[in-house]
Amino acid sequence: MTLRDRLARLDIAGAPYLFIAPFFILFGIFGLFPLGYTLWVSLHDWSLLAGDQGFVGLANYSELLGDDYFWNSLLNTFAIFLIATIPQILMALGLAQVLNTSLRAITFWRMGVVLPIVTSVAAVGIIFSMIFARDFGLANWLLSLVGVDPIAWNQERLPSWIAIATMVDWRWTGYNALILLAALQAVPKELYESARLDGAGAVRQWWSITIPMLRPTLVFVVTVATIGGIQLFTEPLLFNPGANAITGGELRQFQTSTMYLVEEAFTGQRFGYASTIAWALFIVIVLVSLINSVIVRRIRSVD
């Protein structure tokens, strides 16, 4: 075998690995290494100013299990996640179905649903904090028209959850709708024509054809929504600007786990404990994503 033949064989065998190598190199540097380093820091008493104060083993994890503030933040995180995600996916499905029809100026409407994504998060937080203001907010004014007393949206637990979930839904429903729209357009039209010939109505076609065909995309959308929901930080932080912003109100009524993580890391100077919170959130995200994946995958396939 000549040198040229050997180089040609090496090129054919090695080129694919060479092309994907940059991703894995960057992922190793900016993904795996920080993940492993965070695990190492979580086993130490680590301060930003003083550095490593010594190995403490699982002491941080033991403390976390008895930390009422952490469990309160986890409760807030899951509550906001559920209140936001379930309506968000349902609205995205409906919006995608509407955008998949023959509307006039359909490109304009499809572009319109992504406008919230490109809007500054800070601007969104300021606007929604004014909408949900107690004394002069638009939300309370609309509720007053039907006889509802003013609600202190940023001072009570359930109202604050609803307000923050509204911010999240406004920002991300259009994004999910576009992803689902792309999946809808890939569904073969022949399936619907065959179903109509068999006498299936619109609801039957939606449940027996559309939803099963969207199953892989739904798994992706739900997983991404889960990761984003459990890592929620910016919206609740900007919802109540001021001295109590990082604590999620005076009573920590809407402090999420990532907000508590930042509080422990930069306010409390406890990077070891903050790393423990980060790893706890990582485990929670993995478990919840697996559960969501199993639930979505149980949607039956097309008959």
ChimeraX attribute file (.defattr): number of C-alpha atoms within 10 A of each C-alpha:
attribute: neighborCount
match mode: 1-to-1
recipient: residues
	/A:1	5
	/A:2	7
	/A:3	8
	/A:4	9
	/A:5	10
	/A:6	11
	/A:7	12
	/A:8	12
	/A:9	12
	/A:10	11
	/A:11	12
	/A:12	11
	/A:13	11
	/A:14	12
	/A:15	12
	/A:16	10
	/A:17	11
	/A:18	11
	/A:19	9
	/A:20	10
	/A:21	12
	/A:22	11
	/A:23	11
	/A:24	13
	/A:25	12
	/A:26	11
	/A:27	13
	/A:28	13
	/A:29	12
	/A:30	11
	/A:31	12
	/A:32	14
	/A:33	12
	/A:34	13
	/A:35	16
	/A:36	12
	/A:37	11
	/A:38	18
	/A:39	16
	/A:40	15
	/A:41	21
	/A:42	27
	/A:43	20
	/A:44	24
	/A:45	20
	/A:46	23
	/A:47	18
	/A:48	13
	/A:49	9
	/A:50	9
	/A:51	12
	/A:52	14
	/A:53	11
	/A:54	10
	/A:55	15
	/A:56	15
	/A:57	14
	/A:58	13
	/A:59	15
	/A:60	19
	/A:61	20
	/A:62	11
	/A:63	12
	/A:64	18
	/A:65	10
	/A:66	10
	/A:67	11
	/A:68	11
	/A:69	16
	/A:70	19
	/A:71	15
	/A:72	17
	/A:73	23
	/A:74	21
	/A:75	17
	/A:76	23
	/A:77	23
	/A:78	17
	/A:79	20
	/A:80	26
	/A:81	23
	/A:82	16
	/A:83	18
	/A:84	25
	/A:85	22
	/A:86	14
	/A:87	15
	/A:88	25
	/A:89	21
	/A:90	13
	/A:91	17
	/A:92	24
	/A:93	24
	/A:94	15
	/A:95	20
	/A:96	24
	/A:97	17
	/A:98	14
	/A:99	19
	/A:100	17
	/A:101	9
	/A:102	8
	/A:103	11
	/A:104	8
	/A:105	8
	/A:106	14
	/A:107	10
	/A:108	10
	/A:109	12
	/A:110	18
	/A:111	11
	/A:112	11
	/A:113	20
	/A:114	18
	/A:115	13
	/A:116	17
	/A:117	14
	/A:118	8
	/A:119	11
	/A:120	9
	/A:121	16
	/A:122	14
	/A:123	11
	/A:124	19
	/A:125	21
	/A:126	15
	/A:127	16
	/A:128	21
	/A:129	23
	/A:130	16
	/A:131	17
	/A:132	24
	/A:133	21
	/A:134	19
	/A:135	12
	/A:136	12
	/A:137	18
	/A:138	15
	/A:139	18
	/A:140	20
	/A:141	19
	/A:142	12
	/A:143	13
	/A:144	13
	/A:145	9
	/A:146	8
	/A:147	9
	/A:148	11
	/A:149	12
	/A:150	18
	/A:151	19
	/A:152	15
	/A:153	24
	/A:154	24
	/A:155	18
	/A:156	15
	/A:157	18
	/A:158	15
	/A:159	17
	/A:160	25
	/A:161	25
	/A:162	16
	/A:163	24
	/A:164	28
	/A:165	24
	/A:166	18
	/A:167	20
	/A:168	24
	/A:169	22
	/A:170	17
	/A:171	21
	/A:172	21
	/A:173	25
	/A:174	25
	/A:175	19
	/A:176	26
	/A:177	27
	/A:178	21
	/A:179	17
	/A:180	25
	/A:181	23
	/A:182	14
	/A:183	18
	/A:184	20
	/A:185	12
	/A:186	11
	/A:187	14
	/A:188	12
	/A:189	9
	/A:190	9
	/A:191	13
	/A:192	19
	/A:193	13
	/A:194	11
	/A:195	16
	/A:196	14
	/A:197	9
	/A:198	9
	/A:199	11
	/A:200	15
	/A:201	12
	/A:202	12
	/A:203	10
	/A:204	13
	/A:205	17
	/A:206	15
	/A:207	14
	/A:208	19
	/A:209	20
	/A:210	20
	/A:211	19
	/A:212	20
	/A:213	21
	/A:214	20
	/A:215	19
	/A:216	14
	/A:217	20
	/A:218	23
	/A:219	19
	/A:220	17
	/A:221	18
	/A:222	20
	/A:223	20
	/A:224	13
	/A:225	21
	/A:226	21
	/A:227	18
	/A:228	15
	/A:229	22
	/A:230	24
	/A:231	19
	/A:232	21
	/A:233	19
	/A:234	14
	/A:235	21
	/A:236	29
	/A:237	23
	/A:238	22
	/A:239	28
	/A:240	23
	/A:241	15
	/A:242	10
	/A:243	10
	/A:244	14
	/A:245	18
	/A:246	25
	/A:247	22
	/A:248	27
	/A:249	23
	/A:250	14
	/A:251	12
	/A:252	20
	/A:253	21
	/A:254	34
	/A:255	30
	/A:256	31
	/A:257	27
	/A:258	23
	/A:259	23
	/A:260	23
	/A:261	24
	/A:262	21
	/A:263	16
	/A:264	18
	/A:265	20
	/A:266	13
	/A:267	11
	/A:268	14
	/A:269	17
	/A:270	21
	/A:271	25
	/A:272	29
	/A:273	26
	/A:274	26
	/A:275	27
	/A:276	26
	/A:277	24
	/A:278	21
	/A:279	18
	/A:280	14
	/A:281	19
	/A:282	15
	/A:283	12
	/A:284	15
	/A:285	19
	/A:286	14
	/A:287	12
	/A:288	15
	/A:289	20
	/A:290	14
	/A:291	13
	/A:292	16
	/A:293	18
	/A:294	12
	/A:295	11
	/A:296	18
	/A:297	15
	/A:298	10
	/A:299	15
	/A:300	14
	/A:301	13
	/A:302	12
	/A:303	6
